[in-house]
Amino acid sequence: MDLNHTLPQAIWPAELLLGEGPVWEARTGRFFFVDIHGCALHAWTPATDARQSWKMPERIGWLIPRKNGDGYMAGFQSGIVHLTLEPELRWEPVAQPHPGEPSVRLNDAKADAFGRIWAGSMDNDDPARCKGRLARLDPDLQCTVVETGIYIANGPAIAPDARWMLHTDSFLNTVYRYTLDASGNITDKSVWRVFSEDEGTPDGMTLDSEGRVWVAFWGGACIRCFTPDAECLQTIAIPASQVTSISFGGADLQTMLVTTARVGLGDAELAQYPLSGSVFTLRTGATGVLPLAFG
């Protein structure tokens, strides 16, 4: 299979140290994304090309809208917060999945059909320390650590009916599959796919309306599309070596936003990939699913 796709277009300059966490908010018609190490949140409105940026008090890994429209949930280094952007920036701590471990930060998260947030973490100072966790934040703000022993938590991608989830440990180049139940228990952990060094490191991912899995590859300069059973269907080159995450959005959910990073790249790599740290859009030929909200 080869879906017809457009060439990636850079819509945000090559300035993000660690671009991540793209998410479409249909209510306001904006794509949000973060610069984790730049401690910043950005928004881009495709219809008008309007751009907004907010400086955060610490590293921020992700943003998820709240169902009631009352601001957002966000993953700061120190924990999960209730974040208000307009008319003024405010935040209120909600949960701390890794108390007493200041070097561990939240890295990636998604909401599911029950309005819960699944958030993974990693050791920011040394990713080779196995300090990451996978936590679940329920709508009543109860936070439960459901798995430990993770190096670099990434993804996740959750089935629209919340019956299963894919979650990545990027340090191990491995994506795992879990069964979920209505109470938020995870069982039946299995290896979905292990990637070689030549393929790059699996990072952020998303699902499309046909159930296909789209994965960004750090060090792979590409995104790839897979069947639900992990068969690779297509590879799309991105003009940045460290591709971090992807999200479908736009009015028809057919625009893909791609975040990348320039942190850690030397002069030779930046010469080869000068657009590293940019944010790109493209049309993949697939239609996404509307991102879910918290609450």
DRENKE-504600 format. One record per residue (C-alpha): x, y, z; residue in three letters. Coordinates in steps of 0.001 Angstrom, whole numbers, plus 524288, in hexadecimal, padded with zeros to 5 digits. Example, Ala and Ser with C-alpha at 12.3 -4.5 7.8 and 13.67 -1.06 7.14 Angstrom:
2
8300C7EE6C81E78ALA/835667FBDC81BE4SER/
REM end
This chain:
295
800008000080000MET/8048180DAC7FCFAASP/7FB86818A880126LEU/7FD22824CD7F8E8ASN/803F582EFE80121HIS/808B983CD87FF2CTHR/8168784160801F6LEU/818CC8465780FCEPRO/8180385522810F1GLN/81EE485C4A81C15ALA/8150C865598229AILE/81D0B868A082EC8TRP/82B6686C9D82E57PRO/8368C863AF83242ALA/83755868B88401EGLU/8319F85E0B848C0LEU/83B868570185132LEU/8324284BAD8539ALEU/8256184D7184C86GLY/81B23843E285179GLU/80D06841A68555BGLY/80562846058494BPRO/7F6B1845E584B5DVAL/7EB2184B4D843C9TRP/7E097852DC84B12GLU/7D4678533384284ALA/7CD7185CC784B97ARG/7D6F4867C884881THR/7DC7D862B683BA5GLY/7EA6A86268840C6ARG/7F5BB858FA840BCPHE/7FD498598684D83PHE/80B348549284F37PHE/816088566A85921VAL/8249B858B1859D0ASP/8280B8505886589ILE/835AB855B886828HIS/831BD8634C86394GLY/8273D8634C86E2ECYS/81D3E8687B8648AALA/80FC18658785F3CLEU/80C0B869A58517AHIS/7FF6C86A1F849ACALA/7FD2986B3D83B11TRP/7F00C86DDE8349FTHR/7F03F86828826C7PRO/7E48B8701182208ALA/7EAFB87D35824C4THR/7F95C879CF826F3ASP/7F8288803883459ALA/8031687C9883DB2ARG/8037987D4184C7CGLN/80DEC879CD85659SER/80E0F878CD86516TRP/81A31877B686D90LYS/8187386D26877C2MET/81E3E86D228858CPRO/825198601F88320GLU/8263785570878DBARG/8192C851AD872D3ILE/8172A844C986BB6GLY/808F38453D86751TRP/7FBD884C1686768LEU/7EE54845B48677BILE/7E19584D7F866DEPRO/7D74984BE38716AARG/7C9BD8476386D28LYS/7C2F0852748744BASN/7CAED85CC686D14GLY/7D1058615C879D8ASP/7DF058625087528GLY/7E818856C08739ATYR/7EF9A84C2D87AA1MET/7FE3F84CF88788EALA/80A08844BE87BEAGLY/8146384D0B88297PHE/8215684779886FCGLN/81C6B84793894F9SER/80F2E8416E89234GLY/801B48431188C34ILE/7FB778508288D03VAL/7EEA98571D88981HIS/7F313861A187FF5LEU/7EBB486DC787BCDTHR/7F0F58756887027LEU/7E6EE8800786DDDGLU/7E49B88ABC871A5PRO/7F0BB888B2879F0GLU/7FA4387DAF87CA2LEU/7F762876538893CARG/7FA318689388E12TRP/7F6458603C899A0GLU/7FD108538189DA1PRO/7F4458478D89C90VAL/7FC8483B3F89DDCALA/80A9D8370089FB8GLN/80D8E8296489A43PRO/81BD6829EF89E8AHIS/81CF6831238AB8DPRO/82A7E833648B10BGLY/83117831088A3E1GLU/833C683E7D89E1CPRO/83B7D8391B8928ESER/82FD78311E88DB5VAL/826A6838528848FARG/819FF8359587D88LEU/81CB3832F086F31ASN/810AB82EEE86766ASP/8022882C94869AEALA/7F4CF82A4D8638ELYS/7E6C782A3086837ALA/7DDCC81E8E8661BASP/7CF3F81C9F8639DALA/7CC8481CA48723FPHE/7D2A782A1E873D1GLY/7DEB5824D687AA7ARG/7EC9282939877EDILE/7F77F81F4487615TRP/804828260687886ALA/812498209C877C1GLY/81EDB8260387D5CSER/82DAF824E087C8AMET/83A02829458837BASP/83D5A8363787D1BASN/84B748367C881C2ASP/84EE98288B87DE3ASP/84570820F387535PRO/84D658149E877E4ALA/847E1814A1885BDARG/83BD180C2B88612CYS/833BA8163088D94LYS/828388180488466GLY/81A498149588801ARG/80D14813918818BLEU/8026281A6088936ALA/7F3AD81B8D8878CARG/7EC63827DF88B80LEU/7DDD48256688D2BASP/7D37182FFE88B62PRO/7D209830E989A36ASP/7E090834D789A7ELEU/7E4C9828128A0B6GLN/7F25D824E189B72CYS/7F715816BC89B02THR/80469811CD896CCVAL/80127805C888EA1VAL/80ED7801EC88A43GLU/81CE78046E88E5FTHR/829D180008888A4GLY/829178089187C7CILE/8349D80FEE876B7TYR/82EA38199E86D05ILE/81FCD8194186CB0ALA/81A2E81D6285F88ASN/80DD881C7685771GLY/803FC8187685BE6PRO/7F9A0814EB851CFALA/7EC858108685747ILE/7E18B8099185011ALA/7D558811FD84E2FPRO/7CDB3808AD856F9ASP/7D8CD8088D86100ALA/7D9F07F9B286087ARG/7E8727F9AA85D58TRP/7F41C802AA85D56MET/801818035C8570FLEU/80C6A8092285F57HIS/81AB880ABF85C15THR/8276E809BC8637DASP/830148114785A1ASER/83C7F80D6986133PHE/839997FF3985DD5LEU/834C98025984FF8ASN/8289F7FABB85392THR/81A097FD3385287VAL/811557F54A85BA9TYR/802F57F20B85AE4ARG/7FA047F18B866C6TYR/7EBF97ED938690CTHR/7E3EE7F7B187078LEU/7D72C7F605877D1ASP/7CCAB7FFCC87B99ALA/7D2C0801768890CSER/7DFE08056388345GLY/7E7287F8D788642ASN/7F1D67F4C087CB5ILE/7F4747E662879C9THR/7F9FC7DD7D86F51ASP/806337E57F86CB4LYS/80CD17E09E86068SER/817197E548856CEVAL/810707EBC984B35TRP/81D227EE35843BCARG/82BB57F00684631VAL/832D97F94383D06PHE/840E17F88983867SER/84AAF80398839E1GLU/84A358057182B2AASP/83BA18081382BC8GLU/83D188126E83655GLY/836E581381843BCTHR/8280D81326844EFPRO/8230381F9784B42ASP/81578825AD84AF8GLY/80A4D81F13843DDMET/7FC09820278402BTHR/7F11981844839F2LEU/7E90E81B3482DDFASP/7DAB18185C82B5ASER/7DE0380B5B824E7GLU/7E54E80692830F3GLY/7F2BE8083D82AF4ARG/7FDD180C4A833FFVAL/8067F817DC83064TRP/813A9818E88374EVAL/81DF9823A98376DALA/82C2081F2F8372CPHE/836CE8263983EBATRP/8435F8248E836FBGLY/83BA681EF082BAFGLY/837FD82B9B824A4ALA/82A9A825F7821B8CYS/81D1E821F5825F9ILE/817CA814638232DARG/80A4080E93821F1CYS/80744800FA82731PHE/7FBF67F79F8278ETHR/7F6427F4B783509PRO/7FEB77E86E834ABASP/80B4D7F03F832B3ALA/80D747EDE38242EGLU/813F07F9C581E0DCYS/80B977FF5481314LEU/8128680BEF80FAFGLN/81E1D814A6812FETHR/81D8E823678110AILE/82A5B82AF8811AEALA/82ADA8372D81A2DILE/835E6841248181APRO/83A2E840668265EALA/841958352B82C86SER/83AF683552839D7GLN/82C6D833E78372CVAL/8255E833E684435THR/8169983335842CBSER/80ADB83465839D2ILE/7FC888381083A98SER/7F142838BD83103PHE/7E9138450C830DDGLY/7E2B084F8A828C7GLY/7D44185078825A0ALA/7D4898437D81E43ASP/7DE9183CE982747LEU/7E72D83A8E81B5BGLN/7F24A843DF81E83THR/7FD8483DC4825FEMET/805E58464682EBBLEU/813B784121830D5VAL/81CC1845ED83B9BTHR/82B928449483B6ATHR/8375E847CA843E7ALA/844C984DDE84227ARG/84A1884B2684FCBVAL/856E58439684F9FGLY/859828452384124LEU/8673E848E683CD7GLY/86B2F851FA831D4ASP/86BEE84708827DAALA/85E5C841F882B27GLU/8589484FA182AF5LEU/85EED851F681DCCALA/858768459A818BBGLN/84B618489A81F4BTYR/84AB28576E820D8PRO/83C05856CE82355LEU/83DD184EB682FB1SER/8359E854DA83A6AGLY/82B2085919830D1SER/81CDE8553A83101VAL/8179384F9D82450PHE/80A5884CE081E62THR/806C08434A813CCLEU/7FB1183BF180E7DARG/7FD2E82D5C80FEFTHR/7F131828B0808ACGLY/7EB9C823BC81587ALA/7E1658297781E91THR/7E41682A6A82D11GLY/7DB4D828BF838BDVAL/7D75D8342C8412ELEU/7E0678351884D01PRO/7D9668324F859C2LEU/7D86F83B8A8653AALA/7D9EA839FD873E6PHE/7CE738393E87D21GLY/
REM end
